[in-house]
Amino acid sequence: MKKKALTLLLALTLGATLFCGCGGDDSSEAKEVKEEKVEEAEEAEEEEPEAEEAEEADKSADSSSDGSFTLLDVDENMVDVGVYGKDDDGTELVFTMFTGPDGNKYVSLFGFDNNSESGDVICGQYEASTETDEDGDEWTNFVVSDVYTGEQYTLGLCERPETEEVVFYNKNGDVIEGQFLSSSDTINYMAAAVNLMS
């Protein structure tokens, strides 16, 4: 009987020891799991601002690719044609055809007077057509909806290969004698006109 009681006591002690030992291990494992979860949460919080920054950069890229640009974003590689001329009243005019940063084709007409430090611009996408006038000159006419005012203008350009002359319309439809500009000169005039208007 004593042996059975002793055996039972030893069995209970061993069971209690195992139970306590396992509980301790479970506790330390639980601590480790808990610490890992805390570390993961902290890393997620650190990564969250990076994700927000990336999202902001994406939004910024989207807004710059929405097609909007200023004339100062046009560079000489985008210029197709630049023509300089003067009105009867001395207003300097620059007729340009260019491809915008958005990939669309534009026509613009800058008018500026350095003496009064004033300027004006018509600029927009266009619908083009050709016609031959009574003198036999072939004109390319551009119906332009001005991006600034929404008004519609007809601008025109005519190159006379036999005389190497170029003429264009001002915004009133008057014919202006002109001369071709290099792409870099066209950009310089455009920048000067924009500066006068600001």
C-alpha positions in Angstrom: 0.0 0.0 0.0 2.9 2.3 0.8 4.4 1.4 -2.5 1.1 2.4 -4.3 0.9 5.6 -2.4 4.5 6.4 -3.1 4.1 5.6 -6.8 1.0 7.7 -6.9 2.8 10.6 -5.2 5.7 10.3 -7.6 3.4 10.1 -10.6 1.5 13.3 -9.4 4.8 15.1 -8.7 6.1 14.1 -12.2 2.9 15.2 -13.8 2.9 18.5 -11.9 6.5 19.1 -13.0 5.8 18.3 -16.6 2.7 20.5 -16.5 4.7 23.4 -15.0 7.5 22.8 -17.4 5.2 22.8 -20.4 3.4 25.8 -19.2 6.6 27.7 -18.9 7.6 26.8 -22.4 4.2 27.7 -23.7 4.5 31.0 -21.9 7.9 31.8 -23.4 6.7 30.7 -26.8 3.7 32.9 -26.4 6.0 35.8 -25.5 8.1 35.2 -28.6 5.0 35.1 -30.8 3.7 38.2 -29.2 7.0 40.0 -29.7 7.1 38.9 -33.3 3.6 40.3 -33.9 4.6 43.6 -32.2 7.7 43.8 -34.4 5.6 43.1 -37.6 3.2 45.8 -36.5 6.0 48.3 -36.0 7.5 47.4 -39.4 4.1 47.9 -41.0 3.8 51.3 -39.5 7.3 52.2 -40.8 6.3 51.0 -44.3 3.0 52.8 -44.3 4.6 56.3 -44.8 6.7 54.9 -47.6 3.5 53.6 -49.2 1.8 57.0 -48.7 4.8 58.7 -50.2 4.7 56.4 -53.2 1.0 57.0 -53.6 1.6 60.8 -53.5 4.3 60.4 -56.1 1.9 58.5 -58.3 -0.8 61.2 -57.9 1.8 63.9 -58.8 2.8 62.0 -61.9 -0.8 61.6 -62.8 -1.5 65.3 -62.5 1.6 66.1 -64.7 0.5 63.7 -67.3 -3.1 64.9 -67.5 -2.3 66.9 -70.5 -1.9 70.3 -68.9 1.2 72.3 -69.6 2.4 75.9 -69.9 4.0 77.4 -73.0 7.2 77.6 -71.1 7.2 73.7 -71.1 7.6 73.8 -74.9 11.2 73.4 -76.0 12.9 73.8 -79.4 12.6 70.1 -80.2 8.8 70.5 -80.2 8.7 73.4 -82.7 7.5 72.5 -86.2 7.3 76.1 -87.6 8.2 79.5 -86.3 7.5 82.7 -88.3 8.2 86.3 -87.3 6.5 89.4 -88.6 5.2 92.9 -87.6 1.8 94.5 -87.7 1.3 97.9 -89.3 1.2 99.3 -85.8 4.6 97.8 -84.9 3.3 94.9 -82.8 5.7 92.0 -83.2 4.0 88.7 -84.0 5.3 85.1 -83.9 3.2 82.4 -85.5 4.1 78.9 -84.3 3.2 75.3 -84.9 4.4 72.9 -82.3 3.8 69.5 -80.7 2.9 70.0 -77.0 4.3 67.9 -74.2 0.9 66.1 -74.3 1.7 64.9 -77.8 -1.0 67.0 -79.5 -0.5 69.5 -82.3 -1.0 73.2 -81.5 -0.9 76.5 -83.3 -0.2 79.8 -81.5 0.1 83.4 -82.4 2.0 85.7 -80.0 1.6 89.4 -80.3 3.8 91.7 -78.1 5.0 95.2 -77.9 8.3 95.7 -76.0 7.7 99.5 -75.8 4.4 99.1 -73.9 5.5 95.9 -72.3 2.3 94.2 -73.2 1.5 90.9 -75.0 -1.2 88.7 -76.1 -1.4 85.0 -77.2 -3.8 82.8 -79.0 -3.0 79.1 -78.6 -4.9 75.9 -79.1 -5.4 72.7 -81.0 -6.8 73.2 -84.5 -8.6 71.9 -87.5 -6.7 72.6 -90.7 -7.9 73.1 -94.2 -6.3 74.4 -97.4 -7.6 76.9 -99.9 -6.1 78.8 -102.9 -6.7 82.5 -103.0 -7.3 84.8 -106.0 -3.5 85.3 -106.4 -3.0 81.5 -106.7 -1.4 81.3 -103.2 -2.2 78.2 -101.3 -3.1 78.9 -97.7 -3.3 76.5 -94.8 -6.0 77.8 -92.5 -6.2 76.7 -88.9 -9.5 77.1 -86.9 -8.2 77.4 -83.4 -10.2 77.4 -80.2 -8.1 79.5 -77.8 -7.3 77.7 -74.6 -7.2 81.0 -72.7 -10.5 82.6 -73.8 -12.4 79.8 -75.5 -12.9 82.1 -78.5 -12.4 80.7 -82.0 -9.9 82.2 -84.4 -8.9 81.4 -87.9 -5.1 81.7 -88.4 -3.4 81.0 -91.7 0.0 80.4 -93.1 1.2 80.6 -96.7 4.6 79.8 -98.0 5.5 81.0 -101.5 8.3 78.7 -102.6 9.0 80.6 -105.9 9.8 83.8 -104.0 10.8 82.2 -100.7 8.3 84.4 -98.9 6.1 83.4 -96.0 3.0 85.2 -94.9 0.4 84.6 -92.1 -2.8 86.0 -90.7 -2.9 88.0 -87.5 -5.9 87.5 -85.2 -7.9 90.1 -87.2 -7.3 88.2 -90.5 -4.8 90.8 -91.9 -2.0 89.3 -94.0 1.5 89.8 -92.3 4.7 89.3 -94.2 7.1 87.2 -92.2 10.3 85.3 -92.1 11.0 81.8 -90.9 12.7 81.5 -87.5 15.0 78.8 -86.2 13.5 76.6 -83.5 15.7 78.2 -80.8 14.7 81.7 -81.9 11.0 80.7 -81.9 11.4 79.5 -78.3 13.2 82.8 -77.3 10.3 84.8 -78.8 7.7 82.6 -77.1 9.5 83.1 -73.7 9.7 86.8 -74.2 6.0 87.1 -75.0 5.0 84.9 -72.0 7.2 87.1 -69.8 5.5 90.3 -71.1 2.1 88.8 -70.4 2.8 87.8 -66.8 
